[in-house]
Amino acid sequence: MSLESVQAFFAEKAPDVEVLVTEASTATVALAAAAHGVEPGQIAKTLSLILDERPILIVTRGDARLDNRKYRARFGAKAKMLDAEAALAATSHPVGGICPFGLPEGVTVYCDVSLKAFAEVVPAAGAVNAAVRIGTGRMAELVGAEWVDVCQEPPQEPPA
């Protein structure tokens, strides 16, 4: 049902966006980056958390880590990740396929400003082997996401 809900979401809201289903798993940032030929940061990783008894999603760049201090400052609470079973129940997507598309009512989506480093990102699409290529701003707009700053700065590559 999960992949289908994402496909239905795009059919209705953005029919020009193609859901890409691969033979290889894209369940981790490294696997997704390799499968889609992009750097790990360009993978839009979706974190599933619980805040005030309600599920929220935070979409970050693939190589970013949640900053607990920033999270607490923004949301007034400690970050609490959902386990795999609770994430599936809240989003209808399995871990590795969790994305901000095709969600049940009541799931709030945020996008971390770390994503703005990329014009195009590759988030999952409801299955461990599905993704989309989409403009960063367009993704946030389509899902009604609020921009937040809750991640650590990604590691800097030394100059070559």
GIZI-V224586 format. One record per pair of residues at least 24 apart in sequence whose C-alpha atoms are under 10 Angstrom apart, sorted by sequence separation. I is the first residue (numbers start at 1). GAP is how many residues later the second one is. D is the distance in whole Angstrom. If there is no record, write none. Layout:
i = (I & I)
gap = (GAP & GAP)
d = (D & D)
//
This chain:
i = (39 & 40 & 51 & 52 & 57 & 99 & 100 & 101 & 102 & 51 & 52 & 55 & 56 & 98 & 99 & 100 & 101 & 111 & 115 & 51 & 55 & 56 & 97 & 98 & 99 & 100 & 111 & 51 & 55 & 97 & 98 & 99 & 50 & 51 & 96 & 97 & 98 & 99 & 111 & 112 & 33 & 50 & 51 & 95 & 96 & 97 & 98 & 111 & 32 & 49 & 50 & 51 & 57 & 96 & 97 & 98 & 110 & 49 & 50 & 55 & 56 & 93 & 95 & 96 & 97 & 109 & 116 & 29 & 30 & 48 & 49 & 50 & 55 & 93 & 94 & 95 & 96 & 97 & 99 & 111 & 115 & 29 & 30 & 48 & 49 & 57 & 93 & 94 & 95 & 96 & 97 & 110 & 111 & 112 & 113 & 114 & 28 & 29 & 47 & 48 & 49 & 55 & 56 & 57 & 92 & 93 & 94 & 96 & 97 & 109 & 110 & 111 & 112 & 113 & 114 & 47 & 48 & 55 & 56 & 91 & 93 & 108 & 109 & 110 & 111 & 112 & 113 & 114 & 48 & 50 & 54 & 55 & 108 & 109 & 110 & 111 & 112 & 113 & 114 & 49 & 50 & 108 & 109 & 110 & 111 & 112 & 113 & 114 & 48 & 49 & 101 & 108 & 109 & 110 & 111 & 112 & 113 & 114 & 48 & 59 & 100 & 110 & 111 & 112 & 114 & 47 & 48 & 50 & 59 & 100 & 103 & 110 & 114 & 49 & 57 & 58 & 59 & 101 & 102 & 48 & 57 & 58 & 100 & 101 & 48 & 57 & 100 & 56 & 100 & 100 & 66 & 48 & 47 & 64 & 46 & 46 & 48 & 56 & 57 & 58 & 59 & 60 & 61 & 64 & 45 & 46 & 47 & 48 & 55 & 56 & 57 & 58 & 59 & 60 & 61 & 63 & 64 & 45 & 46 & 47 & 48 & 54 & 55 & 56 & 57 & 58 & 59 & 60 & 61 & 62 & 45 & 46 & 47 & 54 & 55 & 56 & 57 & 58 & 59 & 60 & 61 & 62 & 45 & 46 & 54 & 55 & 56 & 57 & 58 & 59 & 60 & 61 & 44 & 45 & 59 & 60 & 61 & 44 & 59 & 60 & 61 & 50 & 51 & 61 & 48 & 62 & 61 & 62 & 48 & 61 & 62 & 47 & 61 & 46 & 47 & 60 & 32 & 46 & 59 & 46 & 45 & 27 & 28 & 29 & 44 & 27 & 28 & 44 & 27 & 28 & 26 & 27 & 44 & 45 & 25 & 26 & 27 & 44 & 25 & 42 & 43 & 41 & 42 & 75 & 41 & 42 & 44 & 74 & 42 & 43 & 74 & 75 & 41 & 42 & 44 & 45 & 73 & 74 & 41 & 42 & 43 & 44 & 45 & 46 & 71 & 73 & 42 & 43 & 44 & 45 & 46 & 70 & 71 & 72 & 42 & 43 & 44 & 45 & 70 & 71 & 41 & 42 & 43 & 44 & 70 & 71 & 41 & 42 & 43 & 59 & 69 & 70 & 39 & 40 & 67 & 68 & 69 & 70 & 38 & 66 & 67 & 68 & 69 & 38 & 66 & 67 & 68 & 65 & 66 & 67 & 2 & 36 & 59 & 64 & 65 & 66 & 67 & 5 & 6 & 44 & 58 & 64 & 65 & 66 & 5 & 43 & 44 & 57 & 58 & 59 & 60 & 64 & 65 & 2 & 3 & 33 & 43 & 44 & 58 & 59 & 60 & 63 & 64 & 65 & 2 & 3 & 32 & 43 & 44 & 58 & 60 & 61 & 63 & 64 & 65 & 1 & 2 & 3 & 10 & 32 & 42 & 60 & 63 & 64 & 1 & 2 & 9 & 10 & 32 & 44 & 58 & 62 & 63 & 6 & 8 & 9 & 29 & 58 & 61 & 3 & 6 & 7 & 8 & 9 & 29 & 35 & 42 & 2 & 3 & 6 & 7 & 29 & 36 & 2 & 5 & 6 & 28 & 32 & 36 & 2 & 5 & 6 & 26 & 27 & 32 & 36 & 3 & 4 & 5 & 26 & 31 & 32 & 2 & 3 & 5 & 32 & 2 & 27 & 28 & 1 & 2 & 26 & 27 & 20 & 25 & 26 & 27 & 21 & 25 & 26 & 27 & 20 & 21 & 24 & 25 & 26 & 27 & 19 & 20 & 24 & 25 & 26 & 19 & 21 & 22 & 23 & 24 & 19 & 21 & 22 & 23 & 21 & 22 & 20 & 21 & 22 & 20 & 21 & 19 & 20 & 21 & 19 & 20 & 18 & 19 & 20 & 41 & 18 & 19 & 17 & 18 & 17 & 18 & 17 & 6 & 7 & 17 & 6 & 7 & 5 & 6 & 3 & 4 & 5 & 6 & 3 & 4 & 10 & 2 & 3 & 4 & 2 & 3 & 6 & 14 & 1 & 2 & 3 & 6 & 1 & 3 & 6 & 3 & 3 & 14 & 13 & 13 & 10 & 9 & 9)
gap = (24 & 24 & 24 & 24 & 24 & 24 & 24 & 24 & 24 & 25 & 25 & 25 & 25 & 25 & 25 & 25 & 25 & 25 & 25 & 26 & 26 & 26 & 26 & 26 & 26 & 26 & 26 & 27 & 27 & 27 & 27 & 27 & 28 & 28 & 28 & 28 & 28 & 28 & 28 & 28 & 29 & 29 & 29 & 29 & 29 & 29 & 29 & 29 & 30 & 30 & 30 & 30 & 30 & 30 & 30 & 30 & 30 & 31 & 31 & 31 & 31 & 31 & 31 & 31 & 31 & 31 & 31 & 32 & 32 & 32 & 32 & 32 & 32 & 32 & 32 & 32 & 32 & 32 & 32 & 32 & 32 & 33 & 33 & 33 & 33 & 33 & 33 & 33 & 33 & 33 & 33 & 33 & 33 & 33 & 33 & 33 & 34 & 34 & 34 & 34 & 34 & 34 & 34 & 34 & 34 & 34 & 34 & 34 & 34 & 34 & 34 & 34 & 34 & 34 & 34 & 35 & 35 & 35 & 35 & 35 & 35 & 35 & 35 & 35 & 35 & 35 & 35 & 35 & 36 & 36 & 36 & 36 & 36 & 36 & 36 & 36 & 36 & 36 & 36 & 37 & 37 & 37 & 37 & 37 & 37 & 37 & 37 & 37 & 38 & 38 & 38 & 38 & 38 & 38 & 38 & 38 & 38 & 38 & 39 & 39 & 39 & 39 & 39 & 39 & 39 & 40 & 40 & 40 & 40 & 40 & 40 & 40 & 40 & 41 & 41 & 41 & 41 & 41 & 41 & 42 & 42 & 42 & 42 & 42 & 43 & 43 & 43 & 44 & 44 & 45 & 46 & 47 & 48 & 48 & 49 & 50 & 50 & 50 & 50 & 50 & 50 & 50 & 50 & 50 & 51 & 51 & 51 & 51 & 51 & 51 & 51 & 51 & 51 & 51 & 51 & 51 & 51 & 52 & 52 & 52 & 52 & 52 & 52 & 52 & 52 & 52 & 52 & 52 & 52 & 52 & 53 & 53 & 53 & 53 & 53 & 53 & 53 & 53 & 53 & 53 & 53 & 53 & 54 & 54 & 54 & 54 & 54 & 54 & 54 & 54 & 54 & 54 & 55 & 55 & 55 & 55 & 55 & 56 & 56 & 56 & 56 & 57 & 57 & 57 & 59 & 59 & 60 & 60 & 61 & 61 & 61 & 62 & 62 & 63 & 63 & 63 & 64 & 64 & 64 & 65 & 66 & 67 & 67 & 67 & 67 & 68 & 68 & 68 & 69 & 69 & 70 & 70 & 70 & 70 & 71 & 71 & 71 & 71 & 72 & 72 & 72 & 73 & 73 & 73 & 74 & 74 & 74 & 74 & 75 & 75 & 75 & 75 & 76 & 76 & 76 & 76 & 76 & 76 & 77 & 77 & 77 & 77 & 77 & 77 & 77 & 77 & 78 & 78 & 78 & 78 & 78 & 78 & 78 & 78 & 79 & 79 & 79 & 79 & 79 & 79 & 80 & 80 & 80 & 80 & 80 & 80 & 81 & 81 & 81 & 81 & 81 & 81 & 82 & 82 & 82 & 82 & 82 & 82 & 83 & 83 & 83 & 83 & 83 & 84 & 84 & 84 & 84 & 85 & 85 & 85 & 86 & 86 & 86 & 86 & 86 & 86 & 86 & 87 & 87 & 87 & 87 & 87 & 87 & 87 & 88 & 88 & 88 & 88 & 88 & 88 & 88 & 88 & 88 & 89 & 89 & 89 & 89 & 89 & 89 & 89 & 89 & 89 & 89 & 89 & 90 & 90 & 90 & 90 & 90 & 90 & 90 & 90 & 90 & 90 & 90 & 91 & 91 & 91 & 91 & 91 & 91 & 91 & 91 & 91 & 92 & 92 & 92 & 92 & 92 & 92 & 92 & 92 & 92 & 93 & 93 & 93 & 93 & 93 & 93 & 94 & 94 & 94 & 94 & 94 & 94 & 94 & 94 & 95 & 95 & 95 & 95 & 95 & 95 & 96 & 96 & 96 & 96 & 96 & 96 & 97 & 97 & 97 & 97 & 97 & 97 & 97 & 98 & 98 & 98 & 98 & 98 & 98 & 99 & 99 & 99 & 99 & 100 & 100 & 100 & 101 & 101 & 101 & 101 & 102 & 102 & 102 & 102 & 103 & 103 & 103 & 103 & 104 & 104 & 104 & 104 & 104 & 104 & 105 & 105 & 105 & 105 & 105 & 106 & 106 & 106 & 106 & 106 & 107 & 107 & 107 & 107 & 108 & 108 & 109 & 109 & 109 & 110 & 110 & 111 & 111 & 111 & 112 & 112 & 113 & 113 & 113 & 113 & 114 & 114 & 115 & 115 & 116 & 116 & 117 & 118 & 118 & 118 & 119 & 119 & 120 & 120 & 121 & 121 & 121 & 121 & 122 & 122 & 122 & 123 & 123 & 123 & 124 & 124 & 124 & 124 & 125 & 125 & 125 & 125 & 126 & 126 & 126 & 127 & 128 & 128 & 129 & 130 & 132 & 133 & 134)
d = (9 & 9 & 8 & 10 & 10 & 6 & 9 & 7 & 8 & 9 & 9 & 10 & 10 & 9 & 5 & 8 & 8 & 9 & 10 & 8 & 9 & 9 & 9 & 6 & 6 & 9 & 10 & 9 & 8 & 5 & 7 & 6 & 10 & 8 & 7 & 6 & 6 & 9 & 9 & 10 & 9 & 8 & 7 & 10 & 9 & 4 & 7 & 7 & 9 & 7 & 6 & 9 & 10 & 8 & 4 & 8 & 8 & 5 & 6 & 9 & 10 & 10 & 9 & 7 & 5 & 9 & 10 & 9 & 9 & 9 & 4 & 6 & 8 & 9 & 7 & 8 & 5 & 7 & 9 & 10 & 10 & 6 & 9 & 6 & 5 & 10 & 5 & 7 & 8 & 8 & 7 & 9 & 10 & 10 & 10 & 10 & 9 & 8 & 8 & 6 & 9 & 10 & 9 & 9 & 8 & 7 & 7 & 9 & 8 & 7 & 8 & 6 & 8 & 6 & 9 & 9 & 9 & 6 & 9 & 9 & 9 & 9 & 7 & 5 & 6 & 6 & 6 & 8 & 9 & 9 & 9 & 8 & 9 & 5 & 5 & 5 & 5 & 5 & 9 & 9 & 9 & 7 & 7 & 6 & 6 & 5 & 8 & 7 & 9 & 8 & 9 & 9 & 9 & 7 & 8 & 6 & 8 & 9 & 6 & 10 & 9 & 10 & 9 & 7 & 8 & 9 & 10 & 10 & 8 & 9 & 9 & 10 & 8 & 10 & 9 & 9 & 8 & 8 & 9 & 9 & 8 & 9 & 9 & 7 & 8 & 7 & 6 & 10 & 9 & 9 & 9 & 9 & 10 & 9 & 9 & 9 & 8 & 9 & 7 & 9 & 8 & 9 & 9 & 7 & 9 & 9 & 8 & 9 & 8 & 5 & 6 & 6 & 6 & 6 & 8 & 9 & 9 & 10 & 6 & 9 & 10 & 8 & 6 & 5 & 5 & 5 & 5 & 5 & 9 & 9 & 8 & 6 & 10 & 7 & 7 & 6 & 6 & 6 & 6 & 8 & 6 & 9 & 8 & 7 & 8 & 9 & 8 & 8 & 7 & 9 & 6 & 5 & 9 & 10 & 9 & 6 & 9 & 10 & 8 & 10 & 9 & 10 & 10 & 9 & 10 & 10 & 8 & 9 & 9 & 9 & 9 & 10 & 9 & 9 & 10 & 9 & 10 & 9 & 8 & 9 & 10 & 9 & 9 & 9 & 9 & 7 & 6 & 10 & 4 & 9 & 7 & 6 & 10 & 10 & 9 & 8 & 9 & 7 & 10 & 10 & 9 & 9 & 8 & 10 & 8 & 10 & 10 & 8 & 9 & 10 & 8 & 9 & 9 & 7 & 9 & 10 & 10 & 7 & 8 & 9 & 9 & 6 & 9 & 8 & 9 & 9 & 7 & 6 & 5 & 6 & 8 & 9 & 8 & 9 & 5 & 5 & 4 & 8 & 7 & 5 & 9 & 6 & 6 & 7 & 5 & 8 & 10 & 9 & 8 & 9 & 8 & 7 & 10 & 10 & 9 & 8 & 9 & 8 & 9 & 9 & 6 & 8 & 10 & 8 & 6 & 5 & 9 & 9 & 4 & 5 & 9 & 8 & 9 & 10 & 5 & 6 & 9 & 9 & 9 & 10 & 9 & 6 & 6 & 9 & 9 & 9 & 10 & 9 & 9 & 10 & 10 & 6 & 8 & 9 & 9 & 8 & 10 & 10 & 9 & 10 & 10 & 10 & 7 & 7 & 6 & 8 & 8 & 9 & 10 & 9 & 9 & 9 & 9 & 5 & 10 & 8 & 5 & 10 & 8 & 9 & 10 & 8 & 6 & 8 & 8 & 8 & 7 & 8 & 8 & 9 & 9 & 9 & 8 & 9 & 9 & 5 & 10 & 10 & 9 & 8 & 9 & 9 & 7 & 9 & 10 & 9 & 10 & 8 & 10 & 6 & 8 & 10 & 9 & 9 & 8 & 4 & 10 & 9 & 10 & 10 & 5 & 8 & 10 & 8 & 8 & 9 & 10 & 8 & 7 & 8 & 10 & 9 & 10 & 8 & 9 & 8 & 8 & 8 & 8 & 10 & 9 & 9 & 5 & 10 & 9 & 5 & 7 & 10 & 6 & 5 & 9 & 9 & 9 & 9 & 5 & 7 & 10 & 9 & 8 & 6 & 8 & 8 & 7 & 9 & 9 & 7 & 9 & 10 & 9 & 5 & 9 & 6 & 6 & 8 & 4 & 8 & 5 & 7 & 7 & 5 & 9 & 6 & 6 & 9 & 5 & 8 & 8 & 6 & 8 & 7 & 8 & 7 & 9 & 7 & 10 & 8 & 10 & 6 & 9 & 9 & 6 & 10 & 9 & 8 & 9 & 6 & 8 & 10 & 8 & 4 & 9 & 5 & 6 & 10 & 10 & 9 & 7 & 9 & 10 & 9 & 10 & 10 & 8 & 10 & 8 & 7 & 10 & 9 & 10 & 10)
//
